[in-house]
Amino acid sequence: MKRLSILIAVLSSSLILAQEMSFETYDPKSTLVVPQNPISSAKFKFIDIHSHQFRMAQQDLSELIADMDNLNEGIMVNLSGGSGAGLRAMLTNVNENYPNRFVIFANVDFGGVGTEEWGRKAAEQLEADVKAGAKGLKIYKSLGLRHKDINGNRIAIDDPRLDPIWLKCAELGIPVLIHAADPKSFWDPMDSTNERWLELKTKPRRKRSATNPAPWQQIIDEQHRMFKKHTKTKFINAHMGWYANNLNKLGQLLDELPNMYVGIAAVIAELGRQPRQARAFFIKYQNRILFGKDSWKPEEFPTYFRVLETADEYFPYYKKYHAFWAMYGLDLPDEVLKKVYYKNALNLIPGLDKSLFTE
C-alpha cells in the first residue's frame, strides 16, 4: 500500500510537471563554457536611424538623453514625426532642449490617393515639413499592406500616383526610410517547418495568408521597382528589406540598386547566427549599412553591440519567441564599425552635428 502511494505521488508530480511544461515555456540554459565579453555601451558613438518616439512633443527629453549617454548614442532619429502641427510641436521641444541630439522624420498621409490633387498637395506638405526642420521621410509598412485609394483598392508601393513624393525627396535631398511587408515566414504556412512558428503562436495577429493582402514577393518587388524608377532618391531599406536571412540575394539587390541602403533594425538575430557570412557582407557593403534598433528598449541594445563588435560565441538573444537560436559575434573591423555606427548616416541625413563624432 505504501509503495502504491509513493508511485501515485510520483506519477502525479510528473503529470503536473508535464502540464506546466510546454514548448512556449521551455528555455534551457546553456552548459557551454566559452569566453564571455558582454558590452554595455557601443565602442564608438552611434546614430540610431530607426527609433519611434510618439510622445516627443511633450516628453521629458532628459530621460532619453540619460539612456542614450549610457549606451554611447550620439543622435536618435525619431521616425514617427507625423506632419504639420504635430511635427512642429516635436521640433519645438527638441530645438529648445537638445537640438543636436535628435532628428525627426516626417510621415505622409496616404488618405485621398486617387483624387486629382493628392500628389501635389502631399508633396507640398512634405516640403513644408522639411522647411520646418524634418530631415527625412519615413514610410510605414501600412503602404502596401493596409492603405487603400478612394476606390477601395490596395495602394501598391510602386503606384505612379505616389511619384510626386519620391521626386520631392530627391529635390529636397532627404532620404526615405521605408519598411515594406514583414518577414516572409508570416505569409508561409504555420506548420512544423516554419521557424517563426513560436512567434506566430504567441502573437497570432502577425500571421497572414499567402495572399493577404498580396503575396509577400509581390509587395517586395513593388518596392524594388520603385527604387529603380527613382534613381535620384536615396532609400534606406528598413530591416535589411527582410533579406538578412539571404545575404547573397541582398547583395545582388545592392549591386542593382545603387540608391538603396539598408538598416539593421530588428534583424540582428539573423546576422548573429551566420557570423562568417555576415562579417564578409558587412565588409563588402560597409558604405551601405546603417545602425538601427527599432523598439526603444535600452536593455536590448547591448546584444547589437556584442554581435557587431566581439568574437563571442553562442550567447543568447533577448527575445526567445523571435529567435530560439544563439548569437555569434562578427568581430567587425573598427573602420567598418564607424561607418555602420555613424559615418554612413552622416552622409545620408542632411544637417547633422558631425562634431559629436570625433575620431
C-alpha positions as CSV (number, residue, x, y, z in Angstrom):
1,M,0.0,0.0,0.0
2,K,2.8,2.4,0.9
3,R,4.6,1.6,-2.4
4,L,1.4,2.3,-4.3
5,S,1.0,5.6,-2.6
6,I,4.6,6.6,-3.5
7,L,4.0,5.6,-7.1
8,I,0.8,7.6,-7.3
9,A,2.6,10.6,-5.8
10,V,5.5,10.3,-8.4
11,L,3.1,9.9,-11.3
12,S,1.0,12.9,-10.1
13,S,4.1,15.1,-9.8
14,S,5.2,14.0,-13.3
15,L,1.8,14.8,-14.7
16,I,1.8,18.3,-13.1
17,L,5.2,19.0,-14.4
18,A,4.2,17.8,-17.9
19,Q,1.2,20.1,-17.8
20,E,3.3,23.1,-16.7
21,M,6.0,22.4,-19.3
22,S,5.3,23.4,-22.9
23,F,7.4,24.4,-25.9
24,E,6.5,28.0,-25.3
25,T,8.0,27.9,-21.7
26,Y,11.0,25.6,-22.5
27,D,14.0,27.8,-22.0
28,P,17.2,25.7,-21.4
29,K,20.3,27.3,-20.0
30,S,23.4,26.5,-22.0
31,T,26.2,24.5,-20.3
32,L,28.7,25.6,-22.9
33,V,31.8,27.3,-21.3
34,V,33.3,29.9,-23.7
35,P,34.8,33.3,-23.3
36,Q,32.2,36.0,-22.5
37,N,32.6,39.6,-23.3
38,P,29.3,41.4,-22.7
39,I,29.2,45.0,-23.7
40,S,27.0,47.7,-22.1
41,S,27.8,50.6,-24.5
42,A,29.0,50.9,-28.1
43,K,32.7,51.2,-28.9
44,F,32.0,54.3,-31.0
45,K,29.3,56.9,-30.6
46,F,26.4,55.9,-32.9
47,I,23.4,57.2,-34.7
48,D,20.2,55.1,-34.3
49,I,18.4,55.7,-37.6
50,H,15.4,53.7,-36.6
51,S,13.6,54.8,-33.4
52,H,10.0,55.6,-32.6
53,Q,9.1,58.3,-30.0
54,F,5.4,59.1,-30.4
55,R,5.3,61.5,-27.4
56,M,8.3,63.6,-28.3
57,A,6.2,66.8,-28.3
58,Q,5.5,66.5,-24.6
59,Q,8.0,64.1,-23.1
60,D,11.0,65.0,-20.8
61,L,13.9,64.5,-23.2
62,S,16.4,64.5,-20.4
63,E,15.3,60.9,-19.6
64,L,16.0,59.8,-23.1
65,I,19.4,61.6,-23.1
66,A,20.5,59.8,-20.0
67,D,19.8,56.4,-21.5
68,M,21.4,57.5,-24.8
69,D,24.5,58.6,-23.0
70,N,24.8,55.3,-21.1
71,L,24.7,53.5,-24.5
72,N,27.1,56.0,-26.2
73,E,24.3,57.0,-28.6
74,G,25.0,60.4,-30.2
75,I,21.9,61.0,-32.2
76,M,18.4,59.4,-32.2
77,V,16.3,59.5,-35.4
78,N,12.7,59.6,-34.5
79,L,10.8,58.2,-37.5
80,S,7.4,58.9,-36.0
81,G,7.2,62.7,-36.6
82,G,3.9,62.9,-38.3
83,S,3.2,66.0,-40.2
84,G,2.0,69.6,-39.8
85,A,1.4,70.9,-36.3
86,G,2.3,67.7,-34.6
87,L,5.7,67.6,-36.3
88,R,6.3,71.2,-35.4
89,A,5.5,70.6,-31.8
90,M,8.1,67.8,-31.6
91,L,10.6,70.0,-33.3
92,T,10.0,72.8,-30.8
93,N,10.6,70.5,-27.8
94,V,13.8,69.2,-29.4
95,N,15.1,72.6,-30.5
96,E,14.5,74.2,-27.1
97,N,16.3,71.4,-25.2
98,Y,18.6,69.1,-27.2
99,P,18.8,70.4,-30.8
100,N,21.8,68.4,-31.8
101,R,20.8,65.0,-30.3
102,F,17.5,64.3,-32.0
103,V,16.4,64.1,-35.6
104,I,12.8,63.8,-36.8
105,F,11.5,62.3,-40.0
106,A,8.1,63.3,-41.4
107,N,5.4,60.9,-42.5
108,V,2.9,61.1,-45.3
109,D,-0.9,60.9,-45.1
110,F,-2.0,58.4,-47.8
111,G,-5.7,59.2,-47.3
112,G,-7.2,60.5,-50.5
113,V,-4.9,58.8,-53.0
114,G,-6.8,58.9,-56.3
115,T,-8.1,62.4,-56.1
116,E,-6.7,64.7,-58.7
117,E,-4.7,67.0,-56.4
118,W,-3.4,64.4,-53.9
119,G,0.1,64.1,-55.2
120,R,0.7,67.8,-55.5
121,K,-0.7,68.5,-52.0
122,A,1.2,65.7,-50.4
123,A,4.5,66.9,-51.9
124,E,3.8,70.4,-50.8
125,Q,3.1,69.3,-47.3
126,L,6.3,67.3,-47.2
127,E,8.3,70.3,-48.4
128,A,6.7,72.4,-45.6
129,D,7.6,69.8,-43.1
130,V,11.2,69.7,-44.2
131,K,11.3,73.5,-44.2
132,A,10.1,73.3,-40.5
133,G,13.0,71.0,-39.7
134,A,12.3,67.4,-40.7
135,K,15.4,65.6,-42.0
136,G,13.8,62.8,-43.9
137,L,10.7,60.8,-44.7
138,K,9.6,57.5,-43.0
139,I,7.2,55.2,-44.9
140,Y,5.4,52.6,-42.7
141,K,4.6,49.1,-43.8
142,S,0.9,50.1,-44.0
143,L,1.8,51.2,-47.5
144,G,1.5,48.0,-49.4
145,L,-0.4,46.3,-46.6
146,R,-3.3,48.5,-45.5
147,H,-3.6,51.8,-47.3
148,K,-6.4,51.9,-50.0
149,D,-7.2,54.6,-52.5
150,I,-10.5,56.4,-52.8
151,N,-11.9,53.4,-54.8
152,G,-11.1,50.9,-52.0
153,N,-8.1,49.3,-53.9
154,R,-4.8,48.5,-52.2
155,I,-2.2,51.1,-53.0
156,A,0.9,49.4,-54.4
157,I,4.3,50.7,-53.3
158,D,5.2,51.5,-56.9
159,D,1.8,53.2,-57.7
160,P,2.7,56.0,-60.1
161,R,0.3,58.3,-58.2
162,L,2.9,58.4,-55.4
163,D,5.7,59.5,-57.7
164,P,5.4,63.2,-56.6
165,I,6.5,62.1,-53.1
166,W,9.7,60.3,-54.2
167,L,10.5,63.1,-56.6
168,K,10.2,65.7,-53.9
169,C,12.5,63.8,-51.6
170,A,15.2,63.8,-54.4
171,E,14.6,67.5,-54.9
172,L,15.0,68.3,-51.2
173,G,18.0,65.9,-50.8
174,I,16.4,63.9,-48.0
175,P,16.4,60.1,-47.5
176,V,13.4,57.9,-47.4
177,L,13.4,55.2,-44.8
178,I,10.9,52.6,-45.9
179,H,9.5,49.5,-44.3
180,A,7.8,47.1,-46.7
181,A,5.9,44.0,-45.7
182,D,7.2,41.8,-42.8
183,P,9.2,38.6,-42.6
184,K,8.2,36.1,-45.3
185,S,7.6,33.5,-42.7
186,F,4.4,35.4,-41.7
187,W,3.0,34.6,-45.1
188,D,4.2,30.9,-45.1
189,P,2.1,28.0,-43.7
190,M,2.2,27.9,-39.9
191,D,3.4,24.3,-39.6
192,S,6.4,22.4,-38.2
193,T,8.7,23.7,-40.9
194,N,8.1,27.4,-40.1
195,E,11.0,28.7,-37.9
196,R,8.8,31.6,-36.8
197,W,6.1,29.2,-35.5
198,L,6.6,30.2,-31.9
199,E,6.3,33.9,-32.7
200,L,3.1,33.3,-34.7
201,K,1.8,31.0,-31.9
202,T,2.3,33.7,-29.2
203,K,1.4,36.6,-31.5
204,P,-1.2,35.3,-33.8
205,R,-2.2,38.7,-35.3
206,R,1.1,38.6,-37.2
207,K,0.1,35.6,-39.3
208,R,-1.1,36.3,-42.9
209,S,-2.5,34.1,-45.6
210,A,-0.4,33.6,-48.7
211,T,-2.3,36.4,-50.5
212,N,-3.2,38.7,-47.5
213,P,-3.4,41.4,-48.8
214,A,-1.0,40.3,-51.6
215,P,1.8,37.7,-51.9
216,W,4.9,38.6,-50.0
217,Q,7.1,38.6,-53.1
218,Q,4.7,40.9,-54.9
219,I,5.0,43.6,-52.2
220,I,8.8,43.3,-52.1
221,D,9.0,43.5,-55.9
222,E,6.9,46.6,-55.9
223,Q,9.4,48.3,-53.6
224,H,12.4,47.4,-55.7
225,R,10.7,48.6,-58.9
226,M,10.0,51.9,-57.2
227,F,13.7,52.2,-56.2
228,K,14.7,51.5,-59.8
229,K,12.4,54.2,-61.1
230,H,13.5,56.9,-58.8
231,T,17.3,56.7,-59.1
232,K,17.9,60.2,-57.7
233,T,16.1,59.4,-54.4
234,K,18.1,57.7,-51.7
235,F,16.2,54.9,-49.9
236,I,17.1,53.2,-46.6
237,N,15.5,49.8,-46.7
238,A,14.4,49.1,-43.1
239,H,15.1,45.6,-41.6
240,M,17.5,44.9,-44.5
241,G,14.5,44.5,-46.7
242,W,13.7,41.2,-44.9
243,Y,16.7,39.6,-46.7
244,A,19.0,39.4,-43.7
245,N,18.5,35.7,-43.9
246,N,19.6,35.6,-47.6
247,L,22.6,37.9,-47.8
248,N,23.6,36.7,-51.3
249,K,20.2,38.0,-52.6
250,L,20.5,41.2,-50.6
251,G,24.0,41.7,-52.1
252,Q,22.6,41.3,-55.6
253,L,20.0,43.9,-54.9
254,L,22.5,46.4,-53.5
255,D,24.6,45.9,-56.7
256,E,21.5,46.5,-58.9
257,L,20.2,49.5,-56.8
258,P,22.9,52.0,-56.0
259,N,20.4,54.3,-54.4
260,M,19.4,51.7,-51.8
261,Y,20.9,51.4,-48.3
262,V,19.9,49.0,-45.6
263,G,19.3,49.4,-41.9
264,I,19.8,46.5,-39.4
265,A,16.9,47.3,-37.0
266,A,15.1,44.2,-35.7
267,V,17.3,41.7,-37.8
268,I,20.3,41.3,-35.5
269,A,19.1,37.8,-34.7
270,E,19.5,36.9,-38.4
271,L,23.0,38.3,-38.6
272,G,24.2,36.8,-35.3
273,R,23.5,33.2,-36.4
274,Q,25.7,33.5,-39.6
275,P,28.8,35.3,-38.3
276,R,31.2,34.4,-41.2
277,Q,28.9,35.3,-44.0
278,A,27.5,38.4,-42.2
279,R,31.0,39.6,-41.5
280,A,32.0,39.3,-45.1
281,F,28.8,41.1,-46.2
282,F,29.4,44.0,-43.8
283,I,32.9,44.4,-45.0
284,K,31.9,44.3,-48.7
285,Y,28.9,46.7,-48.3
286,Q,30.3,48.8,-45.5
287,N,29.2,52.0,-47.1
288,R,25.6,51.0,-47.4
289,I,24.7,49.7,-44.0
290,L,23.3,51.8,-41.1
291,F,22.7,51.0,-37.4
292,G,19.2,51.0,-36.1
293,K,17.3,49.3,-33.4
294,D,13.5,49.9,-33.8
295,S,11.8,49.5,-30.5
296,W,13.3,51.7,-27.8
297,K,14.4,49.3,-25.1
298,P,17.8,50.3,-23.8
299,E,18.5,47.0,-22.2
300,E,18.3,45.3,-25.7
301,F,21.0,47.4,-27.4
302,P,24.0,45.5,-25.8
303,T,23.1,42.4,-27.9
304,Y,23.6,44.5,-31.0
305,F,26.9,45.8,-29.8
306,R,28.1,42.3,-28.9
307,V,27.1,40.9,-32.2
308,L,28.8,43.7,-34.2
309,E,31.9,44.2,-32.0
310,T,33.0,40.9,-30.4
311,A,34.1,37.4,-31.5
312,D,32.0,35.9,-28.7
313,E,30.3,32.5,-29.4
314,Y,26.9,31.2,-28.5
315,F,25.3,33.9,-26.4
316,P,21.6,34.4,-26.0
317,Y,19.3,36.7,-28.0
318,Y,16.8,38.7,-25.9
319,K,13.5,37.5,-27.5
320,K,13.0,33.8,-27.2
321,Y,9.9,33.8,-29.4
322,H,11.7,35.7,-32.1
323,A,14.9,33.7,-32.3
324,F,15.4,30.4,-30.4
325,W,18.9,30.1,-31.7
326,A,22.1,31.6,-30.1
327,M,24.2,34.6,-31.3
328,Y,27.8,34.8,-32.5
329,G,29.9,37.9,-32.8
330,L,31.0,39.3,-36.2
331,D,34.1,41.0,-34.8
332,L,33.9,43.8,-37.3
333,P,37.0,46.0,-38.1
334,D,36.9,49.4,-36.4
335,E,36.6,51.3,-39.7
336,V,33.5,49.2,-40.7
337,L,32.0,49.8,-37.2
338,K,32.4,53.5,-37.6
339,K,30.7,53.5,-40.9
340,V,27.8,51.4,-39.6
341,Y,27.5,53.3,-36.4
342,Y,27.6,56.9,-37.7
343,K,29.6,57.7,-40.8
344,N,27.0,56.4,-43.3
345,A,24.2,58.2,-41.5
346,L,26.1,61.4,-41.5
347,N,26.5,61.1,-45.3
348,L,22.8,60.4,-45.9
349,I,20.9,62.7,-43.5
350,P,21.5,66.4,-44.0
351,G,22.3,68.8,-41.3
352,L,23.5,66.5,-38.5
353,D,26.1,67.8,-35.9
354,K,29.2,66.0,-37.1
355,S,31.2,67.4,-34.1
356,L,29.6,64.8,-31.9
357,F,31.6,62.1,-33.7
358,T,35.3,62.8,-33.2
359,E,37.8,60.2,-34.4
